[in-house]
């Protein structure tokens, strides 16, 4: 598990294991690499916008808690109300 804190923009490259990655308030780039990777958010799914940009997904928290995250090689988005497979 990797948990980002603060509000700085951070780039994460995970490993080939199954990982749970938790963003901060910044504008982050998160690459899960191999394995079954989950990005875990702190709110309900309706509080986020999800867009696709090529091979990436961009997930933006409308409440500002989890920032804006560009995701690569992520299989699951985990919200407090549901898990969403990508």
C-alpha positions as CSV (number, residue, x, y, z in Angstrom):
1,X,0.0,0.0,0.0
2,X,1.2,3.5,-0.9
3,X,-0.5,6.5,0.7
4,X,0.3,10.0,-0.6
5,X,-0.1,12.8,1.9
6,X,-0.2,16.6,1.5
7,X,-1.0,18.5,-1.6
8,X,2.2,18.3,-3.7
9,X,2.0,16.8,-7.2
10,X,3.6,13.3,-7.1
11,X,4.3,10.6,-9.6
12,X,4.1,7.0,-8.5
13,X,5.3,3.9,-10.3
14,X,4.3,0.8,-8.4
15,X,5.7,-2.7,-8.9
16,X,4.4,-6.0,-10.5
17,X,2.6,-7.0,-7.3
18,X,-1.1,-6.2,-6.4
19,X,-1.1,-2.7,-4.9
20,X,-3.5,-0.4,-3.2
21,X,-2.6,3.2,-4.0
22,X,-4.1,6.2,-2.2
23,X,-3.8,9.7,-3.8
24,X,-3.4,13.0,-2.1
25,X,-4.8,16.5,-2.9
26,X,-2.2,17.1,-5.7
27,X,-2.2,16.5,-9.4
28,X,-0.7,13.0,-9.5
29,X,0.4,10.5,-12.1
30,X,0.0,6.9,-10.9
31,X,1.2,3.9,-12.8
32,X,0.4,0.5,-11.3
33,X,2.7,-1.5,-13.7
34,X,1.9,-5.2,-13.3
35,X,-0.4,-7.0,-10.9
36,X,-4.0,-6.1,-10.0
37,X,-3.9,-2.5,-8.8
38,X,-6.5,-0.5,-6.9
39,X,-6.6,3.3,-6.5
40,X,-8.6,4.0,-3.4
41,X,-10.5,7.3,-3.0
42,X,-12.0,8.9,0.1
43,X,-15.5,9.7,-1.3
44,X,-18.5,8.2,-3.1
45,X,-18.2,7.6,-6.9
46,X,-20.7,10.4,-7.7
47,X,-18.2,12.9,-6.3
48,X,-15.6,12.2,-9.0
49,X,-15.3,12.7,-12.7
50,X,-13.7,10.0,-14.8
51,X,-12.4,10.6,-18.3
52,X,-10.4,8.5,-20.7
53,X,-7.3,9.9,-22.4
54,X,-5.7,7.3,-24.7
55,X,-4.5,4.5,-22.4
56,X,-4.9,6.6,-19.3
57,X,-7.9,7.5,-17.0
58,X,-8.1,10.8,-15.3
59,X,-10.0,10.9,-12.1
60,X,-10.8,14.2,-10.5
61,X,-12.3,14.7,-7.0
62,X,-15.0,17.4,-7.2
63,X,-14.6,18.0,-3.4
64,X,-10.8,18.5,-3.6
65,X,-9.8,15.7,-1.2
66,X,-8.1,13.4,-3.7
67,X,-6.9,15.9,-6.3
68,X,-6.6,15.0,-10.0
69,X,-5.1,11.7,-10.9
70,X,-3.8,10.4,-14.2
71,X,-3.9,6.6,-14.0
72,X,-2.1,4.0,-16.0
73,X,-2.2,0.2,-15.6
74,X,-4.9,0.5,-12.9
75,X,-7.6,-2.2,-12.8
76,X,-9.9,-1.0,-10.1
77,X,-11.1,2.4,-8.7
78,X,-12.3,2.0,-5.1
79,X,-14.8,4.5,-3.8
80,X,-16.6,4.4,-0.4
81,X,-19.8,3.2,-2.1
82,X,-18.5,0.9,-5.0
83,X,-15.5,-0.6,-6.7
84,X,-15.4,0.2,-10.4
85,X,-13.4,-2.0,-12.8
86,X,-11.5,-0.2,-15.6
